[in-house]
Amino acid sequence: MRFDGKTAIITGAGGGLGKAYAKALCQEGARVIIAEYNDQLGKAAEKELKDQGGSVVFIHTDVSKEEDIKNTVQKTIEMFGKIDILINNAQ
């Protein structure tokens, strides 16, 4: 697996391309943070990817709010110690 031990944050990963990126990275062994402002979509994507064997965590993130971004980064580092990949997909 190409991304074993790597940690990725993907904004807007509750659906569409962001979710596709999350799924692909999970399949390649990455730990993925779903940074999504829509709680329903974020939780559903987290459950779906976990059910498929992915290491994934949903964190409520509104990219228009600096505090949310700081919180997502802090929680990611607390959980996994680092951030290796950042995909800025949210629009």
N, C-alpha and C positions, 0 to 999 in steps of 0.2 A: 504494500500500500504506500503510495507516494507521499501521503501527508500524515503518516503516523506520528503522534506526539506534537503535531502542530495545532495551534489554536486560531480560529477564525471568528471575526465579528462580521456579520452581514446585515446591513441596514435594509429595512423593507423586505425581510425574508419571510413574511407571513404568506406570501403568494407570488405568483408569476415568476419572473426571472430570479428574484431573490431566493425563493423557495427552491427553484431548480439548482441554483448555485449551492445552497445548503445541502441538498440531497447529494449532489455530486461530491462535495467535500467530505460528507459523512461516509460515503461509499469508499472513499480513498483513505479513511482512517483519521480524519481531522476531528477535533472537538469544535463544535460550532455553537456560536451565540446567535440566536435569532433576535435581532434588535428591531423591534416592531412596535409601532404606536397603537395598533389595533389589537387589543388584548385577545379578542376572540380568534382572530386569524393567527396570532402568535402562539397561543396555547394549542390550537388545532395542528399547526405545523410541527410544534415540538412533539406532540403525541404521535403524529404520523411517523416522523423520522425516528423517534425512540422505538416505536413498534417495528420498524425496519432494521433495528440494531444500531442506530446512530447514537453518538455521544453528543447530545444537543441540549441547550438550555435556552428558554425564552426569557428575555429581559425587556420589560416595557421601556421603550425608547422613542421619544419624539425628537427627531434630529433638529427641529427648529428651536429646541430648548437646551442651552448649554449645560444646565444642571443634569438633565437626562443623559447627555453624552458622557459627562464626567462620571456619573453613577455607573453607567454601563462599562466603561473602561475599568473603574475601580473594582466592580464585582467580578469582572473577567479575570483580572490579575489576582484577586483574592482566591478565586476558584482554581485557576490553572497556572498562575505564576507568570504568564507572559501572553503577548499577542503577536502572532506571526503573520497573520493575513487580515487585511481589512478590505471589504468590498462595500463601497459606498453606492448602494443601489437605490436607496429611498429617494423619492422625488418630491 
